């Protein structure tokens, strides 16, 4: 395993075991849910629109949990339009395996491209975030 692959593997495991953005936010405007019944992954994303704060409650594999935590860090303070650009770039990266400097630590998940069944694990939190962005807070 190359040094960068080992570093990325360590980052995924660290963020899975000790997430920095785990738990619902004290105040939030909307939330979204991601559920993959095929493998049991489930994530709830909490969004505070004023500063684009994101928290998550994740139950599932290390890839999904790390993806949720890295996503929460990456989107903090970004507009909905900026998040859409990041989301598109992230999906392209996990599908192709081609890292994108704009994605920073999210590049740790590029290796899932070699495992089609794991791509959904990595993108599930992003789907939940999209649901939270679409949530008008009335439901």
N, C-alpha and C positions, 0 to 999 in steps of 0.2 A: 504494500500500500504506500502511495506517495506521501510526502510530508503534508501537502495541502489536503489530501483525502483524510488523513488521520486527524488533522486539525478540525476539518469540517465534521467528521464523525464525533469528535469530542464536543464540539459546539452543540450538535443535535442532542446528544445525550445530556449535556449540562442543562440545556433549556427545557428538556423534557422532565428532568428530575427536580430542577429548581427554577421554575419559571418566574420571571420578573413581573409579569403582568397578569398573573392568575387571580381570579376572583372577580366578582361583580364590582363595578365602580360604586363609590358611596352615592354619587348622583349620576344619573344617565338619562338620556332622552329616548333612546330606542334600543332594541335588541334584535338579534337574529339567531337562528338555530341552524346548525348543520348536523345531519344525521346520516350515517352510512350503515344501514341494517345488514349489509353483506358481511361487514367485519366488526361491527359494534362500536365504531368510533362515533362520538357525539361531542359537539361543541356548542356552547352558548356564548355569543359575543355581545358585549354591552358597550354602547357608544354614547359618548357625551359630545354633542355637536359643537359646543362653544370653542373647544380647544382640540377637537378630534382625539379625545382620550378614549382608549379602548382597553377593556378588561375581558377576560375569558374564563370560562369554566370548561375544562376539557377532560374527557374520559375516553381513553383509547390508546393507540400506539404512540411510540416515541416520535415518529415522523409527524403525525397530526398535532401532537401537543407542542412540539418544538416549532412547527409552522405557525400555530396560533400565537405563540409568544413572540416569535420573530416578526410576524405580521403586525402585532400590536405596537411593537417598537418602531417599525418602519413607517407606519401611517400616522403616528402621533404628530399633531399640528398641521397635517396636510388637508387640503380641500378635497371635496368629493371628486373633482376632475383629476387632481393629482393622484388620488387613490385609484381611480379607474385606470390611469396610465400604468401605475405600479402593478395592479392586478393583471393587466394584459401582459406586461413584461414578465411577471412571475409565472403565469401559465405557459408562456412561450418557453421560458427557461426550463421548467420541470418537464415539459413535453419533448424538448429538443436536447437538453443537457448542456446547451451553450450558455455559459455564464454571462451575466450582464453587470458591468461595473456599477450601474445605477442601483442595483439591488442589494449591494453591500452584503451583510451577513446572510441574507436570504439565499445567496448562492450556495450555501451549505447544503441546500436541498436539491441541487442540480442532479445529483446521482440517482434520484428516483426515476429519472427518465428511462433508465434501463429496466425498470420494473413497472410495467403498465398498471398493475393492480395497486401500486403504491402512489401513483399520481393523484388519485382521488383522496388519499390520506393527506397529501400536502395541500391540495386545493380546497378541502372542506372548510377550513376556517375563513378562507376568502369568500366562499359562497355565503357563509353565515354573516360576514361583514356586509356583503352586498344586500342581504335581507335587512340588516340593521339600517343601512343607508336608505333603503326604500320604505322602512317603517316610519309612518307619520306620527307614531306615539299614541294613536287613538285606539289601537287594538290591543 
